[in-house]
């Protein structure tokens, strides 16, 4: 029996915050119906999640097996390496504008377009590396808008640690966090070599101390899609378990 496949369509969205058109990739499950409600997964590095991460195919399989609740996935591609850094890096010129775009523009648009739950726990941000960093910082700034965040090997620096330390209501944000044990010499987009593992361990300690609802694991591997792709199945199951199952 062949698996039912969801559809992926392109939408162009005009952002006032960023002053540009943003391309969105929208995955709707095979069984999509306006009569149901859907949780929303918003992926930074959106094209990578669909092409390298195969997130649509993973969702098809999990939905068909009734392993997760109904979700739709919104991928936001970056234009190039510079554009990605400008928007995702804590010190990027468009970083705050990008976070406002997510919370003030994209979410209301999605709630208008699709039958969503319209609450924080019905929305997750997901990202890898710098895309994970901006996902976490957006969720921290808007915990009532984004109740879940999936972090695959985030870039962690002092800005990130300070933002987490300042969180007043950690119970509002459910976090899934993985990092590779071999991520000690990661080549960044600026061509520098950085240790990602040590700061991620410090971040993990902080999440635990502050009592965030939290899942953490260190995988045997490095900073690549070879490891993030197979991890997606568990990430989606952890964050969107099917409550209708026994």
Backbone bond lengths (Angstrom), bond angles and torsions (degrees), N, CA, C in turn:
res aa  C-N    CA-C-N  psi(-1)  N-CA   C-N-CA  omega(-1)  CA-C   N-CA-C  phi
1 X - - - 1.473 - - 1.529 109.03 -
2 X 1.320 116.63 126.26 1.461 117.56 -178.32 1.526 109.75 -79.69
3 X 1.312 112.93 148.40 1.458 119.59 -176.40 1.529 111.10 -74.46
4 X 1.337 116.89 140.13 1.466 120.46 175.25 1.520 108.56 -69.66
5 X 1.312 115.34 133.63 1.464 118.25 -178.00 1.518 111.27 -111.60
6 X 1.308 114.93 136.18 1.453 120.15 174.68 1.524 110.02 -73.27
7 X 1.317 116.19 174.28 1.465 119.94 178.81 1.528 109.06 -111.04
8 X 1.329 115.08 148.20 1.467 120.44 175.79 1.515 107.25 -120.68
9 X 1.327 116.13 121.97 1.464 117.87 179.58 1.525 110.88 -125.81
10 X 1.324 114.78 157.20 1.469 121.69 178.97 1.518 110.35 -93.86
11 X 1.328 115.85 136.66 1.467 120.53 172.36 1.526 106.32 -130.63
12 X 1.306 117.38 139.76 1.470 119.21 173.65 1.512 108.80 -104.19
13 X 1.307 114.82 130.95 1.462 121.24 -173.25 1.528 108.60 -122.25
14 X 1.324 117.16 125.65 1.467 120.52 -179.99 1.527 109.56 -86.58
15 X 1.333 116.32 115.92 1.461 120.74 -179.35 1.523 111.02 -99.46
16 X 1.341 114.88 123.91 1.477 119.84 175.88 1.525 109.75 -74.90
17 X 1.336 115.88 -39.79 1.467 120.20 -178.76 1.528 111.38 -57.63
18 X 1.344 115.83 -41.09 1.465 119.92 -176.14 1.522 112.37 -96.67
19 X 1.337 115.64 -12.36 1.463 119.33 179.77 1.520 112.60 64.62
20 X 1.331 116.98 35.68 1.465 120.12 -179.49 1.525 109.73 -157.08
21 X 1.322 115.16 164.39 1.461 120.17 174.04 1.520 108.59 -82.45
22 X 1.316 115.92 133.36 1.457 121.43 178.56 1.524 107.76 -111.02
23 X 1.320 115.30 130.60 1.467 119.60 177.07 1.528 108.15 -85.84
24 X 1.320 116.81 134.58 1.463 121.17 176.23 1.522 109.06 -118.36
25 X 1.318 115.82 140.36 1.462 121.37 171.74 1.525 106.03 -105.62
26 X 1.313 117.38 123.94 1.462 120.72 -174.88 1.522 110.67 -116.52
27 X 1.327 115.67 119.14 1.464 121.06 175.59 1.524 109.05 -98.52
28 X 1.337 115.43 123.03 1.462 121.53 173.16 1.526 107.91 -115.04
29 X 1.339 117.34 132.86 1.468 119.63 -177.97 1.532 112.00 -61.75
30 X 1.323 115.45 160.26 1.470 121.24 179.69 1.529 110.74 -57.34
31 X 1.335 116.08 -34.70 1.471 120.26 -176.12 1.534 112.11 -93.23
32 X 1.344 116.40 15.92 1.475 119.00 -174.56 1.526 112.19 -54.84
33 X 1.328 114.86 133.84 1.465 120.70 176.31 1.515 108.67 -148.57
34 X 1.344 117.59 137.96 1.468 120.11 177.43 1.530 112.58 -64.01
35 X 1.330 116.78 -7.84 1.470 119.94 179.82 1.526 111.94 -81.48
36 X 1.345 116.85 -16.40 1.462 120.36 178.83 1.524 110.11 -100.46
37 X 1.339 115.32 163.93 1.468 119.28 172.17 1.525 108.62 -104.54
38 X 1.335 115.15 149.57 1.466 120.62 -175.27 1.520 111.74 -128.84
39 X 1.333 115.09 139.48 1.457 120.01 166.42 1.522 107.95 -79.67
40 X 1.324 116.68 155.35 1.460 121.25 -173.66 1.527 109.81 -118.67
41 X 1.324 115.93 130.81 1.457 121.78 173.64 1.526 107.06 -110.99
42 X 1.320 117.12 119.65 1.468 121.27 -178.48 1.528 108.13 -108.20
43 X 1.334 115.80 115.84 1.466 120.93 -174.98 1.522 111.84 -104.15
44 X 1.341 115.07 118.71 1.469 120.23 165.28 1.539 105.34 -72.20
45 X 1.327 118.86 163.75 1.479 120.48 -172.22 1.532 108.09 53.20
46 X 1.336 115.65 42.70 1.459 121.10 -168.14 1.517 115.99 -56.37
47 X 1.336 116.92 -43.32 1.464 118.32 -178.84 1.526 110.06 -67.22
48 X 1.328 116.53 -37.73 1.471 120.37 178.69 1.535 110.34 -61.53
49 X 1.328 116.50 -41.16 1.470 118.84 -179.88 1.534 111.67 -63.46
50 X 1.328 116.90 -36.33 1.466 118.82 179.31 1.528 111.78 -77.94
51 X 1.343 116.59 -41.37 1.472 118.61 -174.14 1.528 112.07 -86.29
52 X 1.324 117.27 -53.41 1.469 120.75 -177.18 1.529 111.22 -83.80
53 X 1.333 115.69 -36.40 1.463 119.86 -178.30 1.526 113.50 -86.00
54 X 1.349 115.72 -17.11 1.473 120.58 -178.68 1.537 111.94 50.68
55 X 1.313 115.61 41.90 1.466 120.52 -174.36 1.532 111.67 -65.27
56 X 1.339 117.06 -32.50 1.463 120.27 178.50 1.521 111.79 -65.03
57 X 1.338 115.82 -45.05 1.472 120.43 178.97 1.523 110.89 -65.27
58 X 1.329 115.75 -38.96 1.472 120.39 178.57 1.524 110.03 -62.67
59 X 1.328 115.99 -43.75 1.472 120.34 178.16 1.526 110.83 -63.91
60 X 1.341 117.16 -41.47 1.478 120.74 177.15 1.527 110.42 -52.53
61 X 1.308 114.89 -49.74 1.474 120.94 -176.42 1.535 111.22 -64.84
62 X 1.326 116.00 -46.93 1.472 120.20 -178.01 1.528 111.38 -65.55
63 X 1.325 116.87 -38.44 1.471 120.65 179.68 1.530 110.71 -69.74
64 X 1.330 115.43 -41.07 1.467 119.02 -179.72 1.538 110.85 -62.57
65 X 1.335 115.52 -38.33 1.475 120.26 179.67 1.530 112.95 -84.39
66 X 1.336 114.82 2.53 1.474 121.37 -178.24 1.536 111.85 57.17
67 X 1.337 115.15 36.27 1.471 120.82 179.11 1.524 112.21 -86.81
68 X 1.342 116.57 -17.70 1.473 119.84 178.41 1.523 109.00 -135.12
69 X 1.337 114.91 163.33 1.467 119.84 175.52 1.535 108.96 -74.49
70 X 1.312 117.15 173.34 1.463 121.81 179.07 1.527 110.99 -63.85
71 X 1.329 116.16 125.76 1.472 119.31 176.40 1.519 110.12 -132.80
72 X 1.326 114.53 153.72 1.463 120.45 163.62 1.528 105.99 -118.79
73 X 1.326 116.23 151.80 1.468 120.26 -176.18 1.521 109.08 -122.11
74 X 1.316 115.34 130.45 1.463 121.49 178.83 1.522 107.67 -113.99
75 X 1.324 116.74 117.54 1.464 119.88 177.43 1.519 109.87 -101.72
76 X 1.341 115.51 133.69 1.470 120.16 176.59 1.530 107.67 -113.63
77 X 1.335 117.41 103.08 1.466 119.43 -179.74 1.541 111.23 -72.23
78 X 1.316 115.63 154.91 1.475 119.94 170.74 1.524 107.45 -97.93
79 X 1.329 116.45 155.46 1.469 119.84 -176.03 1.528 111.92 -79.31
80 X 1.331 116.01 -41.76 1.474 121.92 179.59 1.531 107.39 -163.02
81 X 1.306 116.49 179.19 1.473 121.20 -175.36 1.537 111.61 -60.35
82 X 1.335 116.35 -39.59 1.478 119.74 -178.90 1.532 110.57 -67.20
83 X 1.337 115.70 -43.21 1.466 121.23 179.34 1.536 109.53 -60.30
84 X 1.332 115.34 -42.26 1.467 120.81 -179.48 1.521 110.88 -61.18
85 X 1.326 116.19 -46.15 1.465 120.21 -178.55 1.534 111.10 -66.23
86 X 1.348 116.04 -42.10 1.483 120.43 179.43 1.524 111.61 -56.14
87 X 1.340 115.91 -39.19 1.467 119.88 -173.99 1.532 112.73 -91.89
88 X 1.318 117.58 -34.83 1.467 120.26 -170.81 1.527 113.62 -94.47
89 X 1.324 117.52 -33.79 1.472 119.27 -174.70 1.526 110.19 -73.39
90 X 1.356 117.66 137.07 1.474 120.30 -178.92 1.534 113.46 -52.87
91 X 1.341 117.36 -28.60 1.469 118.51 179.06 1.527 112.48 -101.78
92 X 1.349 116.94 9.80 1.476 120.20 178.05 1.524 111.49 -68.63
93 X 1.334 115.68 146.82 1.484 120.10 -175.18 1.526 113.17 -61.66
94 X 1.329 117.39 -30.35 1.472 119.44 -177.04 1.531 112.64 -104.95
95 X 1.329 116.47 11.85 1.470 120.65 -173.24 1.535 112.69 -57.97
96 X 1.332 116.24 -50.88 1.474 119.37 -178.87 1.528 111.30 -67.69
97 X 1.330 116.19 -38.66 1.472 119.93 178.76 1.529 110.22 -63.41
98 X 1.333 116.57 -36.70 1.467 120.30 179.71 1.533 110.39 -67.02
99 X 1.323 116.46 -41.70 1.470 120.12 178.37 1.535 110.39 -64.47
100 X 1.321 116.37 -39.76 1.483 119.00 176.67 1.525 110.93 -65.68
101 X 1.334 116.40 -38.69 1.472 120.58 175.90 1.534 110.11 -56.70
102 X 1.327 116.85 -46.07 1.468 120.45 -179.40 1.529 111.15 -60.07
103 X 1.338 115.93 -49.58 1.469 120.24 -172.32 1.531 113.30 -80.11
104 X 1.332 116.71 -41.56 1.471 119.81 -171.64 1.521 114.52 -95.03
105 X 1.325 117.31 -22.56 1.466 119.60 -176.28 1.527 112.31 -113.51
106 X 1.327 115.43 -52.91 1.468 118.41 -174.69 1.529 111.73 -66.41
107 X 1.325 117.25 -47.72 1.470 119.91 -176.94 1.536 112.33 -60.41
108 X 1.343 119.77 -49.44 1.472 118.63 177.62 1.536 112.25 -60.18
109 X 1.329 116.33 -36.49 1.473 119.94 177.66 1.529 110.66 -62.64
110 X 1.327 116.81 -46.49 1.470 120.56 -178.90 1.528 110.82 -65.48
111 X 1.333 116.04 -38.48 1.471 119.39 179.14 1.531 111.62 -66.31
112 X 1.333 116.43 -29.62 1.471 120.51 176.48 1.529 111.65 -75.75
113 X 1.334 115.12 -39.91 1.468 121.25 -172.74 1.527 113.44 -78.70
114 X 1.338 116.14 -34.62 1.466 120.10 -169.58 1.527 111.34 -128.25
115 X 1.334 117.13 157.14 1.470 120.17 179.54 1.538 110.94 -80.02
116 X 1.322 116.32 81.67 1.465 122.31 -176.29 1.528 110.67 -99.21
117 X 1.332 115.82 169.08 1.473 119.55 179.55 1.531 113.35 -77.92
118 X 1.325 116.73 -17.26 1.471 121.64 176.25 1.526 112.52 57.64
119 X 1.338 116.19 41.81 1.471 120.11 174.11 1.527 107.78 -152.13
120 X 1.320 114.91 160.82 1.462 120.96 -174.56 1.515 114.28 -53.83
121 X 1.336 117.05 -45.15 1.465 120.00 -176.45 1.528 112.64 -68.39
122 X 1.324 116.57 -13.42 1.462 120.28 177.14 1.515 112.89 -92.72
123 X 1.359 116.87 8.46 1.470 119.71 -179.12 1.517 110.85 -132.90
124 X 1.332 115.21 133.28 1.463 120.24 175.97 1.517 109.75 -126.00
125 X 1.315 115.64 140.66 1.463 121.35 169.44 1.522 107.24 -100.78
126 X 1.325 116.88 143.23 1.460 120.58 178.64 1.520 109.17 -136.85
127 X 1.337 115.84 146.17 1.460 119.85 176.68 1.513 111.23 -166.71
128 X 1.341 114.24 161.12 1.460 121.42 174.53 1.524 108.08 -115.86
129 X 1.330 117.00 143.54 1.460 122.20 176.04 1.547 110.48 56.17
130 X 1.340 118.87 -125.17 1.478 120.76 179.50 1.528 111.90 -62.25
131 X 1.323 116.47 -30.34 1.471 120.63 178.53 1.529 110.49 -67.21
132 X 1.338 116.46 -29.36 1.465 120.85 174.93 1.526 109.62 -72.79
133 X 1.316 115.92 -38.26 1.470 121.00 -179.72 1.524 110.80 -59.24
134 X 1.329 117.01 -50.17 1.471 119.43 -178.42 1.531 110.41 -68.32
135 X 1.337 117.50 -31.85 1.470 120.32 176.97 1.528 110.25 -62.16
136 X 1.328 116.11 -46.51 1.462 120.49 179.65 1.528 111.30 -63.39
137 X 1.325 117.17 -45.86 1.468 119.91 -177.09 1.531 111.69 -66.53
138 X 1.327 116.92 -34.86 1.471 120.16 176.53 1.524 110.38 -66.52
139 X 1.336 116.97 -43.01 1.462 120.72 -179.35 1.526 111.22 -66.10
140 X 1.329 116.60 -35.73 1.471 120.54 177.77 1.533 110.58 -66.47
141 X 1.325 116.09 -40.28 1.479 119.43 179.76 1.515 112.14 -72.02
142 X 1.332 116.83 -31.42 1.474 120.63 -176.15 1.526 110.74 -128.86
143 X 1.352 117.17 64.99 1.470 119.71 -175.17 1.527 113.57 -67.95
144 X 1.331 117.66 -21.16 1.472 119.07 178.20 1.531 110.85 -82.83
145 X 1.338 115.73 -15.53 1.466 121.27 179.32 1.526 110.84 -93.35
146 X 1.342 115.77 -42.36 1.472 121.38 -178.78 1.521 108.67 -120.03
147 X 1.330 116.75 109.05 1.464 119.98 -175.60 1.516 114.08 -94.31
148 X 1.343 116.51 -7.24 1.467 119.89 -177.13 1.519 109.18 -139.65
149 X 1.335 115.19 146.53 1.465 118.54 176.43 1.528 108.94 -144.07
150 X 1.344 114.97 134.46 1.466 122.01 178.65 1.524 107.81 -110.20
151 X 1.335 115.45 116.81 1.459 121.78 -175.54 1.522 109.87 -111.13
152 X 1.320 116.38 114.31 1.460 120.77 175.06 1.528 107.59 -108.51
153 X 1.322 115.60 105.95 1.471 122.57 177.95 1.529 113.52 52.24
154 X 1.353 117.98 57.50 1.464 119.22 -178.36 1.525 112.78 -66.88
155 X 1.338 115.52 151.73 1.456 121.12 168.48 1.531 105.87 -77.98
156 X 1.328 116.78 122.31 1.467 121.09 -177.20 1.523 109.24 -119.22
157 X 1.334 116.06 121.97 1.467 120.16 174.13 1.536 108.66 -130.76
158 X 1.322 117.00 -169.96 1.471 120.41 -177.24 1.526 112.20 -61.98
159 X 1.337 116.82 -36.07 1.475 120.20 178.87 1.534 110.13 -58.63
160 X 1.323 115.59 -41.97 1.470 120.88 -179.30 1.528 109.81 -67.47
161 X 1.331 116.65 -47.58 1.472 120.77 -179.29 1.531 110.69 -60.03
162 X 1.328 116.07 -43.24 1.482 120.34 -179.37 1.525 110.89 -63.95
163 X 1.335 116.09 -40.78 1.474 120.18 179.88 1.531 110.38 -63.00
164 X 1.329 116.98 -42.09 1.469 120.51 -179.97 1.530 110.44 -67.27
165 X 1.330 116.48 -41.71 1.481 120.22 179.95 1.525 111.85 -60.66
166 X 1.320 116.54 -29.65 1.473 120.89 -176.24 1.531 113.30 -83.43
167 X 1.330 118.04 -4.08 1.469 120.87 -177.09 1.530 110.49 -65.60
168 X 1.326 115.62 129.79 1.472 120.79 -177.27 1.533 112.52 -93.17
169 X 1.332 116.62 -30.69 1.470 119.70 -175.78 1.531 110.67 -127.88
170 X 1.339 116.67 73.23 1.469 119.67 -175.52 1.531 114.13 -60.00
171 X 1.337 116.22 -25.49 1.479 118.91 -177.53 1.529 112.39 -64.70
172 X 1.327 117.38 -16.45 1.472 120.08 -178.56 1.527 113.03 -75.91
173 X 1.346 116.50 -15.92 1.463 118.74 -171.50 1.523 112.02 -121.92
174 X 1.328 116.30 114.89 1.469 121.90 176.03 1.528 108.79 -89.06
175 X 1.328 115.93 128.64 1.464 120.53 -172.86 1.523 111.64 -121.42
176 X 1.330 115.42 134.06 1.469 123.20 172.00 1.520 105.71 -115.86
177 X 1.322 118.30 127.32 1.466 121.19 -168.05 1.532 109.77 -141.16
178 X 1.327 117.03 120.40 1.470 120.16 173.72 1.526 109.93 -128.36
179 X 1.330 114.68 151.68 1.474 122.17 176.95 1.529 107.43 -148.60
180 X 1.323 117.01 148.30 1.465 120.53 -179.08 1.520 112.45 -88.45
181 X 1.310 115.88 140.68 1.474 120.45 179.80 1.530 111.93 -65.52
182 X 1.333 116.13 -18.74 1.475 119.14 179.61 1.532 112.67 -96.01
183 X 1.331 116.84 9.17 1.478 119.12 -175.92 1.529 111.55 -86.15
184 X 1.319 115.23 52.04 1.472 119.75 -179.72 1.521 111.34 -100.07
185 X 1.336 117.12 -16.68 1.474 120.85 177.31 1.523 108.75 -134.36
186 X 1.320 115.63 75.62 1.467 121.36 -178.72 1.522 108.90 -93.01
187 X 1.330 116.40 128.70 1.467 120.07 177.14 1.529 108.36 -84.37
188 X 1.319 117.30 117.81 1.470 120.74 -178.08 1.528 110.01 -82.76
189 X 1.343 114.94 170.50 1.470 119.20 -179.03 1.531 111.02 -65.29
190 X 1.337 117.20 -18.19 1.466 119.63 177.36 1.525 111.00 -86.70
191 X 1.337 115.91 1.49 1.458 119.90 177.75 1.524 113.97 85.65
192 X 1.343 116.17 6.78 1.464 118.94 179.37 1.532 109.57 -91.08
193 X 1.339 116.10 157.40 1.465 120.77 177.69 1.529 107.88 -103.10
194 X 1.324 116.71 125.28 1.468 120.05 -177.41 1.528 111.30 -130.71
195 X 1.315 114.42 151.04 1.461 121.86 173.32 1.528 107.45 -87.74
196 X 1.330 117.52 112.43 1.469 121.24 177.64 1.530 111.33 -89.54
197 X 1.334 116.69 -28.61 1.461 120.41 -172.17 1.529 112.76 -64.72
198 X 1.330 116.97 -49.87 1.471 120.35 -175.92 1.532 112.69 -58.60
199 X 1.359 119.25 -51.29 1.470 118.51 178.48 1.532 113.24 -64.27
200 X 1.339 117.76 -30.27 1.464 119.69 176.80 1.523 110.93 -67.81
201 X 1.322 116.70 -35.54 1.468 119.44 175.86 1.525 111.05 -66.40
202 X 1.318 116.39 -37.45 1.472 120.10 177.32 1.526 110.30 -66.05
203 X 1.335 115.45 -40.98 1.462 120.39 178.33 1.528 110.25 -62.79
204 X 1.327 116.44 -41.56 1.461 121.39 179.87 1.530 110.92 -60.82
205 X 1.316 115.25 -43.15 1.472 120.94 178.45 1.530 109.80 -59.13
206 X 1.337 114.79 -42.91 1.461 120.95 -179.30 1.534 111.41 -65.38
207 X 1.330 117.20 -44.61 1.467 120.38 177.09 1.530 110.78 -56.37
208 X 1.329 115.79 -42.20 1.469 120.36 -179.82 1.527 112.02 -68.16
209 X 1.328 116.39 -43.54 1.475 120.88 179.55 1.521 110.93 -59.92
210 X 1.343 115.62 -40.84 1.470 120.06 -177.09 1.531 112.10 -83.57
211 X 1.335 115.48 -1.60 1.477 121.85 175.51 1.530 114.33 61.58
212 X 1.317 115.98 41.92 1.469 119.91 169.21 1.534 107.91 -66.89
213 X 1.329 120.14 146.73 1.465 120.87 166.85 1.542 105.77 -64.52
214 X 1.344 117.12 118.40 1.456 117.84 -158.65 1.524 113.22 -149.64
215 X 1.352 115.35 136.33 1.466 121.86 171.14 1.520 107.59 -122.31
216 X 1.342 116.34 134.09 1.470 120.12 -179.52 1.516 110.18 -138.07
217 X 1.335 115.49 138.61 1.457 119.00 171.82 1.526 110.64 -150.52
218 X 1.322 114.25 144.26 1.463 120.59 172.70 1.528 107.25 -102.73
219 X 1.334 116.74 122.24 1.462 119.96 -179.15 1.529 110.15 -96.75
220 X 1.326 116.13 159.51 1.463 120.91 176.57 1.514 107.82 -83.35
221 X 1.326 116.36 97.06 1.458 118.28 -178.36 1.521 111.13 168.99
222 X 1.343 114.49 -176.55 1.465 119.79 -175.42 1.534 111.68 -115.83
223 X 1.327 115.91 -164.05 1.466 123.50 -169.68 1.528 110.63 -88.06
224 X 1.354 116.65 64.06 1.469 119.45 -176.64 1.522 111.50 -144.92
225 X 1.337 114.22 164.44 1.469 121.00 178.29 1.525 112.77 -65.65
226 X 1.334 116.93 -18.80 1.471 120.77 175.93 1.530 110.14 -52.60
227 X 1.331 115.92 -33.31 1.472 120.96 -177.63 1.529 112.71 -103.74
228 X 1.322 117.35 -33.37 1.478 119.47 -179.65 1.525 110.93 -68.77
229 X 1.339 116.94 -37.77 1.468 119.79 -175.80 1.539 112.20 -59.99
230 X 1.348 119.29 -53.10 1.468 117.79 -179.68 1.526 113.63 -67.41
231 X 1.326 116.82 -21.25 1.467 120.86 179.64 1.533 112.60 -72.66
232 X 1.342 116.36 -20.29 1.470 120.45 -175.28 1.525 113.21 -60.59
233 X 1.326 116.02 -35.00 1.466 119.35 -177.81 1.529 110.03 -60.16
234 X 1.343 115.62 -49.48 1.460 119.27 179.84 1.532 111.13 -65.62
235 X 1.333 116.73 -39.99 1.469 120.81 -178.95 1.534 110.76 -57.90
236 X 1.330 116.37 -46.94 1.471 119.92 -179.26 1.531 111.16 -68.19
237 X 1.346 116.43 -36.91 1.474 119.15 178.90 1.529 111.38 -67.15
238 X 1.324 116.08 -38.88 1.474 119.96 179.66 1.529 110.72 -66.46
239 X 1.333 115.57 -42.47 1.460 119.77 -173.14 1.525 113.48 -84.38
240 X 1.331 116.92 -28.33 1.467 120.23 -176.72 1.521 111.06 -130.04
241 X 1.350 117.19 56.45 1.460 118.38 -178.48 1.530 110.13 -63.31
242 X 1.314 116.23 148.07 1.460 120.62 179.76 1.533 108.29 -81.45
243 X 1.315 115.80 105.46 1.479 120.23 -176.11 1.527 112.15 -71.11
244 X 1.330 117.06 -10.23 1.468 119.94 -179.70 1.524 111.85 -82.47
245 X 1.365 115.28 -11.06 1.469 117.86 178.74 1.510 110.88 -73.71
246 X 1.344 115.74 158.06 1.474 120.01 178.26 1.525 110.08 -64.58
